[in-house]
Amino acid sequence: MMIEVASSGGFGGIAAGGMSKQLDVTDPSSQQPYCETFDPDALSRLADKAGHPSAADLQTYTIAVTDDDNRRHVFRLREDALPPEMLDLIDAM
């Protein structure tokens, strides 16, 4: 599984505004928190509850997950829609 996260927006002048990270999860047992949190079905449920992906002064995250069957799933979510645990995992990538 390949996880790609990019952010845009937010307050002007903040360095985090153009972040882009990538994680190749080749051993799911060692990366279990990432596999569970960035599972395409879990992200789809989160996106369904999140509403419109843009708002003034909020970062928007584009999360792309390529699953083990080589299918690419892309989600756009506002920062306030992401659980704190997911933001921590993104920071640790």
N, CA and C atoms as an extended XYZ file, in Angstrom:
279
Properties=species:S:1:pos:R:3:atomname:S:1:resname:S:1:resid:I:1 pbc="F F F"
N         0.858       -1.167        0.000 N   MET     1
C         0.000        0.000        0.000 CA  MET     1
C         0.903        1.229        0.000 C   MET     1
N         0.549        2.193       -0.837 N   MET     2
C         1.276        3.454       -0.922 CA  MET     2
C         0.343        4.558       -0.445 C   MET     2
N         0.823        5.393        0.475 N   ILE     3
C         0.043        6.507        1.003 CA  ILE     3
C         0.758        7.793        0.625 C   ILE     3
N         0.020        8.712       -0.002 N   GLU     4
C         0.559       10.019       -0.358 CA  GLU     4
C        -0.349       11.079        0.243 C   GLU     4
N         0.259       12.063        0.899 N   VAL     5
C        -0.502       13.132        1.543 CA  VAL     5
C         0.104       14.456        1.118 C   VAL     5
N        -0.750       15.361        0.663 N   ALA     6
C        -0.327       16.716        0.320 CA  ALA     6
C        -1.320       17.685        0.949 C   ALA     6
N        -0.815       18.847        1.347 N   SER     7
C        -1.712       19.840        1.931 CA  SER     7
C        -1.584       21.145        1.165 C   SER     7
N        -2.657       21.931        1.250 N   SER     8
C        -2.663       23.256        0.639 CA  SER     8
C        -3.591       24.142        1.457 C   SER     8
N        -3.448       25.434        1.266 N   GLY     9
C        -4.316       26.378        1.963 CA  GLY     9
C        -3.819       26.688        3.349 C   GLY     9
N        -4.734       27.139        4.193 N   GLY    10
C        -4.373       27.540        5.547 CA  GLY    10
C        -4.065       29.022        5.590 C   GLY    10
N        -3.551       29.462        6.701 N   PHE    11
C        -3.190       30.866        6.861 CA  PHE    11
C        -2.002       31.192        5.978 C   PHE    11
N        -2.029       32.359        5.372 N   GLY    12
C        -0.930       32.785        4.523 CA  GLY    12
C         0.372       32.861        5.295 C   GLY    12
N         1.450       32.418        4.674 N   GLY    13
C         2.767       32.531        5.274 CA  GLY    13
C         3.168       31.375        6.170 C   GLY    13
N         2.314       30.391        6.387 N   ILE    14
C         2.677       29.250        7.231 CA  ILE    14
C         3.388       28.217        6.366 C   ILE    14
N         4.538       27.778        6.829 N   ALA    15
C         5.375       26.869        6.035 CA  ALA    15
C         4.696       25.547        5.721 C   ALA    15
N         3.787       25.073        6.565 N   ALA    16
C         3.155       23.766        6.358 CA  ALA    16
C         2.211       23.747        5.170 C   ALA    16
N         1.920       24.895        4.603 N   GLY    17
C         0.933       25.000        3.540 CA  GLY    17
C         1.217       24.211        2.287 C   GLY    17
N         2.460       23.861        2.013 N   GLY    18
C         2.774       23.154        0.787 CA  GLY    18
C         3.351       21.772        1.016 C   GLY    18
N         3.010       21.149        2.117 N   MET    19
C         3.585       19.874        2.514 CA  MET    19
C         3.167       18.744        1.571 C   MET    19
N         4.113       17.840        1.329 N   SER    20
C         3.835       16.649        0.531 CA  SER    20
C         4.661       15.505        1.110 C   SER    20
N         3.989       14.393        1.458 N   LYS    21
C         4.674       13.252        2.062 CA  LYS    21
C         4.196       11.970        1.406 C   LYS    21
N         5.035       10.941        1.519 N   GLN    22
C         4.717        9.657        0.908 CA  GLN    22
C         5.235        8.548        1.815 C   GLN    22
N         4.461        7.474        1.930 N   LEU    23
C         4.874        6.326        2.736 CA  LEU    23
C         4.504        5.055        1.987 C   LEU    23
N         5.501        4.203        1.774 N   ASP    24
C         5.278        2.900        1.146 CA  ASP    24
C         5.180        1.865        2.263 C   ASP    24
N         3.999        1.305        2.440 N   VAL    25
C         3.768        0.320        3.493 CA  VAL    25
C         3.951       -1.060        2.878 C   VAL    25
N         5.192       -1.543        2.912 N   THR    26
C         5.479       -2.854        2.329 CA  THR    26
C         5.239       -3.979        3.322 C   THR    26
N         5.322       -3.665        4.622 N   ASP    27
C         5.085       -4.661        5.664 CA  ASP    27
C         3.944       -4.163        6.550 C   ASP    27
N         2.699       -4.535        6.222 N   PRO    28
C         1.553       -4.029        6.975 CA  PRO    28
C         1.610       -4.298        8.469 C   PRO    28
N         2.248       -5.385        8.893 N   SER    29
C         2.286       -5.686       10.325 CA  SER    29
C         3.110       -4.660       11.098 C   SER    29
N         4.139       -4.089       10.462 N   SER    30
C         4.963       -3.092       11.144 CA  SER    30
C         4.381       -1.685       11.032 C   SER    30
N         3.437       -1.498       10.156 N   GLN    31
C         2.832       -0.180        9.927 CA  GLN    31
C         1.328       -0.232       10.165 C   GLN    31
N         0.884       -1.053       11.112 N   GLN    32
C        -0.540       -1.278       11.357 CA  GLN    32
C        -1.344        0.010       11.544 C   GLN    32
N        -0.856        0.996       12.336 N   PRO    33
C        -1.658        2.216       12.493 CA  PRO    33
C        -1.924        2.928       11.168 C   PRO    33
N        -0.936        2.937       10.278 N   TYR    34
C        -1.134        3.573        8.970 CA  TYR    34
C        -2.124        2.786        8.131 C   TYR    34
N        -2.007        1.465        8.150 N   CYS    35
C        -2.909        0.627        7.356 CA  CYS    35
C        -4.361        0.804        7.790 C   CYS    35
N        -4.593        0.876        9.085 N   GLU    36
C        -5.957        1.041        9.587 CA  GLU    36
C        -6.488        2.452        9.334 C   GLU    36
N        -5.677        3.451        9.625 N   THR    37
C        -6.119        4.843        9.517 CA  THR    37
C        -6.326        5.269        8.075 C   THR    37
N        -5.467        4.823        7.182 N   PHE    38
C        -5.537        5.241        5.786 CA  PHE    38
C        -6.171        4.181        4.887 C   PHE    38
N        -6.886        3.254        5.474 N   ASP    39
C        -7.643        2.276        4.701 CA  ASP    39
C        -8.653        3.035        3.827 C   ASP    39
N        -8.734        2.735        2.537 N   PRO    40
C        -9.653        3.474        1.670 CA  PRO    40
C       -11.106        3.477        2.147 C   PRO    40
N       -11.579        2.378        2.709 N   ASP    41
C       -12.965        2.361        3.215 CA  ASP    41
C       -13.137        3.313        4.388 C   ASP    41
N       -12.152        3.351        5.290 N   ALA    42
C       -12.217        4.271        6.432 CA  ALA    42
C       -12.159        5.722        5.963 C   ALA    42
N       -11.305        5.998        4.986 N   LEU    43
C       -11.213        7.363        4.451 CA  LEU    43
C       -12.496        7.764        3.730 C   LEU    43
N       -13.113        6.816        3.050 N   SER    44
C       -14.370        7.093        2.357 CA  SER    44
C       -15.465        7.467        3.356 C   SER    44
N       -15.546        6.743        4.462 N   ARG    45
C       -16.535        7.080        5.497 CA  ARG    45
C       -16.257        8.451        6.097 C   ARG    45
N       -14.995        8.758        6.311 N   LEU    46
C       -14.617       10.061        6.846 CA  LEU    46
C       -14.986       11.173        5.868 C   LEU    46
N       -14.732       10.957        4.587 N   ALA    47
C       -15.057       11.953        3.567 CA  ALA    47
C       -16.559       12.164        3.453 C   ALA    47
N       -17.340       11.094        3.604 N   ASP    48
C       -18.800       11.213        3.534 CA  ASP    48
C       -19.342       12.099        4.652 C   ASP    48
N       -18.716       12.046        5.822 N   LYS    49
C       -19.168       12.843        6.964 CA  LYS    49
C       -18.620       14.271        6.939 C   LYS    49
N       -17.543       14.493        6.184 N   ALA    50
C       -16.802       15.750        6.271 CA  ALA    50
C       -17.462       16.926        5.565 C   ALA    50
N       -18.230       16.698        4.535 N   GLY    51
C       -18.810       17.816        3.802 CA  GLY    51
C       -17.844       18.404        2.785 C   GLY    51
N       -18.050       19.674        2.440 N   HIS    52
C       -17.269       20.357        1.400 CA  HIS    52
C       -15.797       20.444        1.792 C   HIS    52
N       -14.875       20.128        0.864 N   PRO    53
C       -13.460       20.056        1.220 CA  PRO    53
C       -12.707       21.381        1.293 C   PRO    53
N       -13.358       22.525        1.168 N   SER    54
C       -12.601       23.774        1.257 CA  SER    54
C       -13.310       24.766        2.164 C   SER    54
N       -12.510       25.564        2.840 N   ALA    55
C       -13.010       26.613        3.729 CA  ALA    55
C       -11.881       27.612        3.942 C   ALA    55
N       -12.239       28.840        4.217 N   ALA    56
C       -11.237       29.879        4.420 CA  ALA    56
C       -10.348       29.544        5.613 C   ALA    56
N        -9.067       29.766        5.450 N   ASP    57
C        -8.069       29.620        6.509 CA  ASP    57
C        -7.936       28.208        7.073 C   ASP    57
N        -8.400       27.218        6.371 N   LEU    58
C        -8.197       25.830        6.800 CA  LEU    58
C        -7.352       25.113        5.751 C   LEU    58
N        -6.450       24.278        6.224 N   GLN    59
C        -5.694       23.463        5.296 CA  GLN    59
C        -6.587       22.381        4.726 C   GLN    59
N        -6.343       22.060        3.478 N   THR    60
C        -7.021       20.951        2.816 CA  THR    60
C        -5.966       19.889        2.517 C   THR    60
N        -6.288       18.664        2.878 N   TYR    61
C        -5.382       17.546        2.653 CA  TYR    61
C        -5.903       16.702        1.493 C   TYR    61
N        -5.020       16.391        0.568 N   THR    62
C        -5.319       15.427       -0.483 CA  THR    62
C        -4.583       14.152       -0.112 C   THR    62
N        -5.357       13.108        0.126 N   ILE    63
C        -4.798       11.824        0.547 CA  ILE    63
C        -5.066       10.814       -0.564 C   ILE    63
N        -3.998       10.271       -1.112 N   ALA    64
C        -4.114        9.260       -2.161 CA  ALA    64
C        -3.554        7.950       -1.622 C   ALA    64
N        -4.335        6.897       -1.760 N   VAL    65
C        -3.918        5.569       -1.305 CA  VAL    65
C        -3.986        4.620       -2.498 C   VAL    65
N        -2.862        3.995       -2.784 N   THR    66
C        -2.828        2.954       -3.804 CA  THR    66
C        -2.828        1.628       -3.050 C   THR    66
N        -3.891        0.853       -3.234 N   ASP    67
C        -4.031       -0.380       -2.457 CA  ASP    67
C        -3.205       -1.515       -3.070 C   ASP    67
N        -3.273       -2.668       -2.436 N   ASP    68
C        -2.476       -3.810       -2.877 CA  ASP    68
C        -2.899       -4.350       -4.242 C   ASP    68
N        -4.099       -3.985       -4.698 N   ASP    69
C        -4.559       -4.366       -6.037 CA  ASP    69
C        -4.240       -3.289       -7.062 C   ASP    69
N        -3.400       -2.333       -6.666 N   ASN    70
C        -2.945       -1.234       -7.524 CA  ASN    70
C        -4.068       -0.279       -7.929 C   ASN    70
N        -5.118       -0.199       -7.112 N   ARG    71
C        -6.190        0.774       -7.335 CA  ARG    71
C        -5.867        2.020       -6.528 C   ARG    71
N        -6.047        3.164       -7.160 N   ARG    72
C        -5.738        4.448       -6.502 CA  ARG    72
C        -7.035        5.091       -6.028 C   ARG    72
N        -7.056        5.475       -4.750 N   HIS    73
C        -8.206        6.128       -4.125 CA  HIS    73
C        -7.743        7.510       -3.667 C   HIS    73
N        -8.457        8.555       -4.060 N   VAL    74
C        -8.055        9.929       -3.719 CA  VAL    74
C        -9.181       10.607       -2.946 C   VAL    74
N        -8.794       11.257       -1.845 N   PHE    75
C        -9.748       11.944       -0.975 CA  PHE    75
C        -9.230       13.348       -0.680 C   PHE    75
N       -10.142       14.336       -0.689 N   ARG    76
C        -9.802       15.713       -0.283 CA  ARG    76
C       -10.587       16.022        0.979 C   ARG    76
N        -9.852       16.318        2.043 N   LEU    77
C       -10.472       16.541        3.342 CA  LEU    77
C        -9.900       17.796        3.995 C   LEU    77
N       -10.769       18.546        4.655 N   ARG    78
C       -10.317       19.702        5.420 CA  ARG    78
C        -9.638       19.230        6.693 C   ARG    78
N        -8.751       20.071        7.193 N   GLU    79
C        -8.014       19.742        8.414 CA  GLU    79
C        -8.945       19.467        9.587 C   GLU    79
N       -10.047       20.213        9.687 N   ASP    80
C       -10.951       20.029       10.831 CA  ASP    80
C       -11.771       18.741       10.730 C   ASP    80
N       -11.682       18.035        9.607 N   ALA    81
C       -12.386       16.761        9.449 CA  ALA    81
C       -11.505       15.571        9.822 C   ALA    81
N       -10.208       15.816        9.990 N   LEU    82
C        -9.283       14.729       10.282 CA  LEU    82
C        -9.156       14.536       11.790 C   LEU    82
N        -9.237       13.296       12.259 N   PRO    83
C        -9.046       13.044       13.685 CA  PRO    83
C        -7.602       13.368       14.100 C   PRO    83
N        -7.404       13.758       15.349 N   PRO    84
C        -6.046       14.101       15.811 CA  PRO    84
C        -5.032       12.976       15.594 C   PRO    84
N        -5.471       11.727       15.727 N   GLU    85
C        -4.564       10.599       15.535 CA  GLU    85
C        -4.048       10.543       14.092 C   GLU    85
N        -4.911       10.893       13.138 N   MET    86
C        -4.493       10.892       11.736 CA  MET    86
C        -3.489       12.016       11.487 C   MET    86
N        -3.748       13.180       12.057 N   LEU    87
C        -2.807       14.296       11.906 CA  LEU    87
C        -1.448       13.943       12.509 C   LEU    87
N        -1.441       13.231       13.635 N   ASP    88
C        -0.181       12.791       14.242 CA  ASP    88
C         0.566       11.834       13.318 C   ASP    88
N        -0.156       10.903       12.690 N   LEU    89
C         0.486        9.968       11.760 CA  LEU    89
C         1.038       10.701       10.538 C   LEU    89
N         0.309       11.689       10.063 N   ILE    90
C         0.806       12.488        8.923 CA  ILE    90
C         2.082       13.215        9.323 C   ILE    90
N         2.097       13.803       10.504 N   ASP    91
C         3.300       14.491       10.985 CA  ASP    91
C         4.482       13.542       11.074 C   ASP    91
N         4.229       12.294       11.459 N   ALA    92
C         5.305       11.318       11.642 CA  ALA    92
C         5.800       10.693       10.332 C   ALA    92
N         5.104       10.905        9.241 N   MET    93
C         5.488       10.309        7.953 CA  MET    93
C         6.850       10.829        7.495 C   MET    93
